Amino acid sequence: MTISKEKLNELTVINKRFRRTLIDLLYKIQTGHPGGSLSCTEILTLLYFEKMNITKENLNSMGRDRFILGKGHAAPMLYITLAEKGFFPKEELQNLRQINAMLQGHPCSKTTPGVELSTGPLGLGISAGCGMAQGLKLRNEDSMVYVVMGDGEIQEGIVWEAAMAASKFKLNNLVAILDNNGVQLDGTVEEIMPMGDIRAKWEAFGWHVIEADGHDISSLSDAIDEAKGYKDGPSIINAKTVKGKGISFMEGKNIWHGKPISKDEYEAAIKELEVI
Amino acid sequence: MKKSIRDAYGEALLELGRENSEVVVLDADVSGSTKSITFGKEIPERFFNVGVAEANMAGMAAGFAATGYIPFINTFAAFMVLRAGDPIRSLIGYGKLNVKVAGAYAGMSDSYDGATHHTLMDIAFFRALQNFTVVSAADAVQAKAATKAAAFHNGPVYLRLSRAEVPVIYGEDYTFELGKGEVLREGNDVTLVATGVMVQKALEAHELLKEKGISARVVNIHTIKPIDKDLLTKCAKETGAIVTAEEHNIYGGLGGAVSEALAESCPVPIAIVGVKDVFAESGDYEQLLEKYGLAAKNILDEACKVIKRK
């Protein structure tokens, strides 16, 4: 089912607003990761505001869909999304990464409602996602588990251990979404550790691979629907994205993995976000 | 009479599995060694062999716990700490998830496989890991009881299990209480505080000391964290000297835990019997224990010395 025009418009507005909130927030606190937050914005909002069965009301129910942010450093955009869902007051965002606050530098399930699993060390999310998906199957729940990973993240060995297991246990309720922005902390993925043919790698591990444009809501929506409909095993959506998407001087630049935003940069960014 | 600790663990897992449908078991291709296969054979639908991929085993267990299950994960203690250490810390410890981590073949009990397969730093790791309870079994009866207690405890537990067949210390009427040390022999001159298979050595040392006219109390600390500080303080006050004994490096293990506890409550002379910060080697288990200073005689010698420091 293609996404409705109304939903498309609604999500487009949300994405624009979230990017602005993110820049305001990270400028204010002078810490946190803008690049990878901006590359997975559409992925997060589409999942939380359209695809996943998760609300404030069913947050503790076994039958809810689960989301795991493997690339935990994109926490700021996850928090903005969770606050919008009403899982905690939006005012908490202002205290991100500050002492005595709820919102940790990387997602923490013990402190933050809506965070299913603590992540940060790369690669662990997909592994836990396998266990979660298998657990839900054992309980005969038809809920889905979504895991967002970075393309730098999949250099971790445990990702491939998990990939083998998901395939062996036929976890067709597990959907990985690769936020494939081509850039990692020290440089481009091509420079640091080229991942080669990503489709071939995942297919060789027994996964159903779907290509999508990670900033095109319709494309992503179709890909998620296809993944949900695939019943023979796990699916991965290779979502082509841009690190720092939406702010020209951040786009595709590894320095924007986790750099604080200066006053001049902030003003330039805001101008761009206003004219979108 | 001797009985294998790992066989007892396998039996406990199976009984737990029969009683509680929330118990799931994972293994990393060593289920025949850890004896988790005992569970796997009868309850295959809740048994998951992840292959030689210890980190993913721990990560998956975190996911199972997040859906309400009580996962037991199994591999050699050496690989549990070093291969699965990140998900154990970052997912299970940090998330305070209800995962039971069973470290098989702990200490030098996988003796012939050599130093790569020995584990002399797991207690240090799990003691320092927030939210974890650390348990070390002295015999088959205690291993079984401790495994069941771990399942009923809500939170992450590390179970330190030996490969060895060891003399049975406890009767079948034994009841295990997490966090409580046990006085196995009374005595007034010194307290021998032991854990795991060294409890048996401490009992032997008690007899050797008796021949010398020294009255040694023997305490089994099966729960290394949280440690039974009240009992240790009482023993320190009443006997005035302590010898700890563990199949672990002298750094970061039981000796450290006891010293830290008593430094605050009742500082008395303490001697630590353990492996002296070296890698061991392949060989017969008992010969290794002897060569690396873990025989009853070593406890005896340290007891005689520590009494003089009172």
Chai-1 contact restraints between the chains, C-beta under 6 A:
chainA,res_idxA,chainB,res_idxB,connection_type,confidence,min_distance_angstrom,max_distance_angstrom,comment,restraint_id
A,S109,B,G95,contact,1.0,0.0,6.0,A-B,restraint_1
A,S118,B,Y94,contact,1.0,0.0,6.0,A-B,restraint_2
A,S118,B,G95,contact,1.0,0.0,6.0,A-B,restraint_3
A,P121,B,D86,contact,1.0,0.0,6.0,A-B,restraint_4
A,P121,B,S90,contact,1.0,0.0,6.0,A-B,restraint_5
A,L124,B,G59,contact,1.0,0.0,6.0,A-B,restraint_6
A,L124,B,P87,contact,1.0,0.0,6.0,A-B,restraint_7
A,L124,B,S90,contact,1.0,0.0,6.0,A-B,restraint_8
A,L124,B,L91,contact,1.0,0.0,6.0,A-B,restraint_9
A,S127,B,N56,contact,1.0,0.0,6.0,A-B,restraint_10
A,S127,B,G59,contact,1.0,0.0,6.0,A-B,restraint_11
A,S127,B,M60,contact,1.0,0.0,6.0,A-B,restraint_12
A,A128,B,G59,contact,1.0,0.0,6.0,A-B,restraint_13
A,A128,B,A62,contact,1.0,0.0,6.0,A-B,restraint_14
A,A128,B,G63,contact,1.0,0.0,6.0,A-B,restraint_15
A,A128,B,L91,contact,1.0,0.0,6.0,A-B,restraint_16
A,C130,B,M60,contact,1.0,0.0,6.0,A-B,restraint_17
A,G131,B,M60,contact,1.0,0.0,6.0,A-B,restraint_18
A,G131,B,A61,contact,1.0,0.0,6.0,A-B,restraint_19
A,G131,B,G63,contact,1.0,0.0,6.0,A-B,restraint_20
A,G131,B,F64,contact,1.0,0.0,6.0,A-B,restraint_21
A,M132,B,G63,contact,1.0,0.0,6.0,A-B,restraint_22
A,M132,B,A66,contact,1.0,0.0,6.0,A-B,restraint_23
A,M132,B,T67,contact,1.0,0.0,6.0,A-B,restraint_24
A,G135,B,F64,contact,1.0,0.0,6.0,A-B,restraint_25
A,G135,B,T67,contact,1.0,0.0,6.0,A-B,restraint_26
A,G135,B,Y69,contact,1.0,0.0,6.0,A-B,restraint_27
A,L136,B,T67,contact,1.0,0.0,6.0,A-B,restraint_28
A,I158,B,A55,contact,1.0,0.0,6.0,A-B,restraint_29
A,I158,B,N56,contact,1.0,0.0,6.0,A-B,restraint_30
A,E161,B,A53,contact,1.0,0.0,6.0,A-B,restraint_31
A,E161,B,N56,contact,1.0,0.0,6.0,A-B,restraint_32
A,A162,B,N56,contact,1.0,0.0,6.0,A-B,restraint_33
A,A165,B,V50,contact,1.0,0.0,6.0,A-B,restraint_34
A,A165,B,N56,contact,1.0,0.0,6.0,A-B,restraint_35
